[in-house]
């Protein structure tokens, strides 16, 4: 935060097509990725995509999700179709098929998958908009005896909560 107001960081202007992922979705890119089920044996990825139709006509679209591993090999794909009224926003909730024997993310091995979510015209197949998200598959828990565990392995958490205006940061006055 700043007491003086104004822009103090870089700013970008983004142009989007008439049918696009909702840029006003709580500051996100319009695509929410979750991993509701993760274990050493399998994992599931779920996607909620908010799509906006700023066109003056109804649009029939297809939302496609492709999950690839770090080497670019396709791991899972799933799609859904939507009919969007003019000036409307709708959500497509898509669950990808289970991923067998997933590569788990950890601090020692920060393995990331790549999820490409595309909006295409349902009839022509032309890609209208796309978003890429990195996905780490892992599970965690907190326990009164073991503390924090990631992928079943206990980790000691150390941290600090310091504000940028903390006098101990060396700020000149």
C-alpha positions in Angstrom: 0.0 0.0 0.0 1.1 3.6 -0.3 0.0 6.8 1.5 0.4 8.9 -1.6 -1.8 7.0 -4.1 -1.1 6.6 -7.8 0.4 3.9 -9.9 3.7 2.7 -8.4 4.0 -0.7 -10.3 3.9 -1.8 -13.9 0.5 -1.7 -15.7 -0.6 -3.7 -18.7 -3.6 -3.1 -21.0 -5.1 -6.4 -22.2 -7.3 -6.7 -25.2 -9.7 -9.7 -25.4 -12.0 -11.1 -28.1 -15.8 -10.7 -27.8 -16.0 -14.1 -26.2 -13.3 -14.5 -23.6 -12.4 -15.8 -20.1 -13.9 -13.5 -17.5 -11.2 -10.9 -16.6 -13.4 -9.6 -13.8 -13.5 -12.9 -11.9 -12.1 -11.6 -8.6 -8.8 -10.6 -10.1 -8.2 -14.0 -11.7 -7.8 -15.0 -15.3 -11.3 -16.6 -15.3 -10.0 -20.1 -14.8 -10.0 -21.8 -11.4 -8.0 -25.0 -11.1 -8.3 -27.3 -8.1 -7.0 -30.7 -7.2 -9.7 -32.3 -5.1 -8.2 -35.8 -5.0 -4.4 -36.4 -4.9 -2.5 -39.5 -3.7 0.6 -41.4 -4.7 -1.6 -43.6 -6.9 -3.8 -41.1 -8.7 -4.9 -37.5 -8.9 -7.9 -35.5 -10.2 -7.9 -32.0 -11.6 -11.1 -29.9 -11.7 -11.5 -26.7 -13.7 -14.1 -24.0 -13.4 -13.9 -21.6 -16.3 -15.9 -18.3 -16.4 -16.6 -17.2 -19.9 -18.1 -13.9 -21.0 -19.9 -13.1 -24.2 -19.6 -9.4 -25.0 -20.9 -10.0 -28.6 -24.4 -8.9 -29.6 -25.4 -12.5 -30.7 -25.7 -15.9 -29.0 -22.5 -18.0 -29.2 -22.1 -21.7 -29.1 -18.7 -22.5 -27.7 -16.6 -25.5 -26.6 -14.2 -25.3 -23.6 -11.4 -27.8 -23.8 -8.8 -28.6 -21.1 -5.5 -30.4 -21.9 -3.2 -31.4 -19.0 0.4 -32.2 -20.1 3.4 -33.3 -18.0 6.7 -31.4 -17.8 7.8 -33.1 -21.0 4.7 -32.1 -22.9 3.1 -35.6 -22.9 -0.7 -35.4 -22.8 -2.0 -36.8 -19.4 -5.7 -35.9 -19.5 -8.2 -34.0 -21.6 -11.9 -33.0 -21.1 -14.3 -30.6 -22.7 -17.8 -29.1 -22.4 -20.1 -27.1 -24.5 -21.9 -23.9 -23.6 -24.5 -21.7 -25.2 -23.9 -18.0 -24.2 -26.5 -15.3 -24.5 -25.3 -11.9 -25.6 -23.9 -9.9 -22.7 -23.8 -12.9 -20.4 -21.2 -14.7 -18.3 -21.5 -18.4 -17.6 -19.3 -21.1 -15.9 -18.2 -24.4 -17.2 -17.2 -26.9 -14.5 -15.1 -29.7 -15.9 -13.4 -32.6 -14.2 -10.5 -34.2 -16.0 -10.0 -38.0 -15.9 -7.9 -39.5 -13.1 -4.1 -39.2 -13.6 -2.4 -42.5 -12.7 0.8 -42.4 -10.6 1.1 -38.6 -10.7 4.4 -36.8 -10.2 3.9 -35.0 -6.9 5.1 -31.4 -6.2 7.4 -30.9 -3.2 10.0 -28.4 -2.2 12.7 -31.0 -3.1 11.1 -31.7 -6.5 8.8 -28.8 -7.6 7.2 -30.8 -10.5 4.6 -28.8 -12.5 2.1 -29.9 -15.0 0.7 -27.6 -17.7 -3.0 -27.0 -18.1 -4.2 -25.3 -21.3 -7.9 -24.2 -21.2 -9.3 -23.1 -24.6 -12.5 -21.5 -25.8 -13.4 -22.5 -29.4 -16.3 -22.0 -31.7 -18.4 -25.1 -31.3 -19.1 -25.3 -35.1 -15.9 -24.2 -36.8 -13.4 -25.3 -34.0 -11.6 -22.0 -34.3 -9.8 -21.2 -31.0 -11.1 -17.9 -29.6 -9.2 -17.5 -26.3 -6.9 -19.6 -24.2 -5.3 -19.6 -20.7 -2.3 -21.6 -19.5 -2.0 -22.6 -15.8 0.8 -24.4 -14.1 -0.5 -27.2 -11.8 1.3 -28.8 -8.9 -0.2 -32.1 -7.6 0.2 -32.5 -3.9 -1.8 -33.0 -0.7 -1.2 -31.6 2.7 -2.5 -31.9 6.3 -2.1 -30.4 9.7 -2.0 -32.6 12.7 -1.7 -31.9 16.5 1.1 -34.5 16.8 3.0 -34.2 13.5 2.3 -30.6 12.6 2.3 -29.9 8.8 2.7 -32.8 6.3 3.1 -32.5 2.6 2.4 -35.7 0.5 2.4 -37.7 3.8 5.9 -36.4 4.8 6.2 -34.0 7.9 7.8 -30.6 7.3 8.8 -28.1 9.9 7.3 -24.7 9.1 9.3 -21.6 9.9 8.2 -18.1 8.9 7.9 -14.5 9.7 5.1 -12.0 9.1 6.8 -8.6 8.6 5.2 -5.6 7.0 7.2 -3.4 4.6 6.9 -0.5 7.0 8.4 -2.5 9.9 11.1 -0.3 11.5 13.6 -3.2 11.5 13.7 -3.3 7.7 16.2 -0.5 7.4 13.8 2.1 6.0 15.2 5.6 6.1 13.1 8.2 7.7 
